[in-house]
Amino acid sequence: MTIDAAFTRFPELTTKRLRLRQVRPGDAEAFFAIFSDEETMKYYGHAPHSTLDKTREWIAQVDTRYTQREAIRWGITFADQNEIIGSCSFHHFAAHGQCVETGYDLNRAYWGRGVMAEAMSAVLTYGFTMLELHRIEAIIDIENQRSKALLEKLGFTYEGNLRQRYYFEDRFEDEYYFGLLKHEWHG
């Protein structure tokens, strides 16, 4: 499979407990619960959503970015349910198609249960095996200890700090880069 195939038919993924599926307009309330939570959004780099309409706009952008072949965002549900509890994505595909950035978010009610490690393991395996990626990157706020621990657990390597690269809430923030190469991924 190539990256082209991923944009021809949405790649649904499953794990022992989870289903990763395409984000739908009907998921707005579940995503609003995530994106309106100040604690969840603390390190996200965007202000919390203040209205459900803002979340609906975000879902429309997710759909547009997929249609334009710019990003794949999976909504995370438990396998036996349909309620969204989080999401993970591939975005910023490199022109040569061998490198991509990943990101993720999870409803705070499910933190500490291994949900994101399980979901991201499926996404990484899909990226390295089905999309034949060579490298997957993640950019985080270094203060986000949960995200840092997740990346380290998944085998990512801290590669450096770009000082004051991101402007948010009237100040410049550092961005911390992590990378994972195909031969380092052990699924």
Phi, psi and omega per residue, in radians:
M1 nan 2.568 3.103
T2 -2.031 3.081 3.084
I3 -1.080 -0.608 3.103
D4 -0.977 -0.741 -3.129
A5 -1.109 -0.587 3.137
A6 -1.142 -0.446 3.135
F7 -1.741 0.036 3.068
T8 -1.569 -0.761 3.091
R9 -2.409 2.248 -3.049
F10 -1.044 2.257 -3.080
P11 -1.444 1.654 3.082
E12 -1.328 2.389 -3.112
L13 -2.117 2.616 3.068
T14 -2.321 2.645 3.042
T15 -2.262 -2.999 3.124
K16 -1.020 -0.742 -3.089
R17 -1.918 -0.286 -2.893
L18 -2.140 2.775 2.961
R19 -2.229 2.290 3.093
L20 -1.933 1.999 -3.012
R21 -2.288 3.024 3.135
Q22 -1.166 2.468 3.083
V23 -1.272 2.403 -3.082
R24 -2.162 2.741 3.092
P25 -0.972 -0.584 3.137
G26 -1.197 -0.112 3.123
D27 -1.524 0.048 -3.011
A28 -0.976 -0.803 -3.090
E29 -1.138 -0.685 3.122
A30 -1.157 -0.722 3.099
F31 -1.216 -0.620 3.087
F32 -1.050 -0.675 3.100
A33 -1.055 -0.580 3.115
I34 -1.368 -0.932 -2.981
F35 -1.386 -0.167 3.057
S36 -1.663 -0.110 -3.112
D37 -1.451 2.052 -3.081
E38 -1.071 -0.672 -3.138
E39 -1.157 -0.726 3.115
T40 -1.145 -0.671 -3.061
M41 -1.529 -0.016 -3.048
K42 -0.899 -0.694 -3.087
Y43 -1.970 0.241 -3.010
Y44 -1.366 -0.435 -3.131
G45 1.560 0.130 3.071
H46 -2.426 2.636 3.085
A47 -1.180 2.607 3.075
P48 -1.007 2.585 3.081
H49 -1.184 2.314 -3.121
S50 -1.719 -0.264 3.131
T51 -2.447 2.731 3.063
L52 -1.123 -0.551 3.100
D53 -1.089 -0.630 3.088
K54 -1.075 -0.727 3.114
T55 -1.181 -0.680 3.075
R56 -1.072 -0.702 3.081
E57 -1.084 -0.733 3.122
W58 -1.071 -0.769 3.120
I59 -1.082 -0.697 3.082
A60 -1.085 -0.672 3.094
Q61 -1.155 -0.685 3.090
V62 -1.023 -0.800 3.134
D63 -1.119 -0.772 3.132
T64 -1.089 -0.765 -3.140
R65 -1.112 -0.610 3.068
Y66 -1.213 -0.809 3.141
T67 -1.043 -0.632 3.131
Q68 -1.499 0.092 3.075
R69 1.128 0.630 -3.121
E70 -1.815 -0.437 -3.046
A71 -2.803 2.682 3.007
I72 -2.152 2.097 3.082
R73 -2.107 2.118 3.103
W74 -1.655 2.331 2.943
G75 -1.490 2.359 -3.097
I76 -1.738 2.238 3.016
T77 -2.287 2.840 2.927
F78 -1.272 2.617 -3.017
A79 -1.000 -0.590 -3.069
D80 -1.722 0.219 -3.135
Q81 -2.356 3.000 3.119
N82 -2.096 -0.055 -3.104
E83 -1.305 2.194 3.122
I84 -1.178 2.334 3.064
I85 -2.062 -0.131 3.137
G86 3.062 -2.988 3.094
S87 -2.715 2.837 3.019
C88 -2.550 2.765 -2.988
S89 -2.594 2.846 2.842
F90 -2.027 2.296 3.108
H91 -2.649 2.968 -3.077
H92 0.965 0.943 3.052
F93 -1.097 2.304 3.075
A94 -1.199 2.665 -3.095
A95 -0.984 -0.606 -3.121
H96 -1.424 -0.121 3.039
G97 1.378 0.125 -3.089
Q98 -1.832 0.012 -3.075
C99 -2.461 2.491 -3.134
V100 -2.621 2.768 3.042
E101 -1.762 2.593 3.094
T102 -2.139 2.750 3.077
G103 -2.704 2.946 -3.038
Y104 -2.831 2.778 3.058
D105 -2.657 2.681 -3.085
L106 -2.594 2.384 3.045
N107 -0.972 2.285 -3.051
R108 -0.997 -0.479 3.126
A109 -1.074 -0.299 -3.081
Y110 -1.941 0.107 3.100
W111 -1.093 2.565 3.047
G112 1.371 0.199 -3.128
R113 -1.917 0.125 3.130
G114 1.355 0.164 -3.100
V115 -1.099 -0.858 -3.053
M116 -1.242 -0.594 3.069
A117 -1.086 -0.710 3.129
E118 -1.189 -0.777 3.138
A119 -1.139 -0.813 -3.113
M120 -1.179 -0.552 3.059
S121 -1.053 -0.730 3.106
A122 -1.145 -0.729 -3.131
V123 -1.150 -0.777 3.133
L124 -1.124 -0.761 3.104
T125 -1.059 -0.784 3.096
Y126 -1.022 -0.797 -3.114
G127 -1.089 -0.795 -3.088
F128 -1.356 -0.569 -3.091
T129 -1.618 -0.927 -3.045
M130 -1.419 -0.678 -3.138
L131 -1.595 -0.135 3.119
E132 0.991 0.683 3.077
L133 -1.212 2.670 3.075
H134 -1.756 -0.532 -3.024
R135 -2.566 2.412 3.041
I136 -2.191 2.311 -3.074
E137 -2.018 2.714 3.041
A138 -2.428 2.437 3.110
I139 -2.116 2.165 -3.078
I140 -2.331 2.920 2.922
D141 -1.451 2.122 -3.040
I142 -1.070 -0.361 3.104
E143 -1.270 -0.278 -3.127
N144 -1.407 1.488 -3.055
Q145 -1.107 -0.589 3.119
R146 -1.112 -0.781 -3.128
S147 -1.179 -0.750 3.106
K148 -1.039 -0.797 3.135
A149 -1.110 -0.687 3.104
L150 -1.074 -0.857 -3.128
L151 -1.056 -0.744 3.113
E152 -1.119 -0.710 3.105
K153 -1.071 -0.643 -3.127
L154 -1.379 -0.121 3.085
G155 1.754 0.094 3.099
F156 -1.171 2.651 3.097
T157 -1.939 2.334 3.034
Y158 -1.215 2.207 -3.048
E159 -2.015 -0.197 3.087
G160 2.630 3.064 -3.040
N161 -2.178 2.192 2.988
L162 -1.732 1.907 -3.010
R163 -1.215 2.332 3.036
Q164 0.807 0.835 -3.087
R165 -1.587 -0.375 -3.011
Y166 -2.127 2.263 -3.136
Y167 -1.729 2.131 -3.116
F168 -2.640 2.328 3.107
E169 0.891 0.918 3.032
D170 1.132 0.437 3.056
R171 -2.697 2.796 3.097
F172 -1.580 2.380 -3.115
E173 -2.022 2.603 3.033
D174 -1.357 2.671 3.010
E175 -2.056 2.361 -3.098
Y176 -1.942 2.169 -3.018
Y177 -1.774 2.357 3.041
F178 -2.208 2.568 3.129
G179 -2.424 2.645 3.096
L180 -2.366 2.218 3.122
L181 -1.716 2.678 -3.074
K182 -0.920 -0.794 -3.090
H183 -1.231 -0.222 3.108
E184 -1.557 -0.270 -3.072
W185 -1.429 2.218 -3.125
H186 -2.011 0.171 3.054
G187 1.038 nan nan
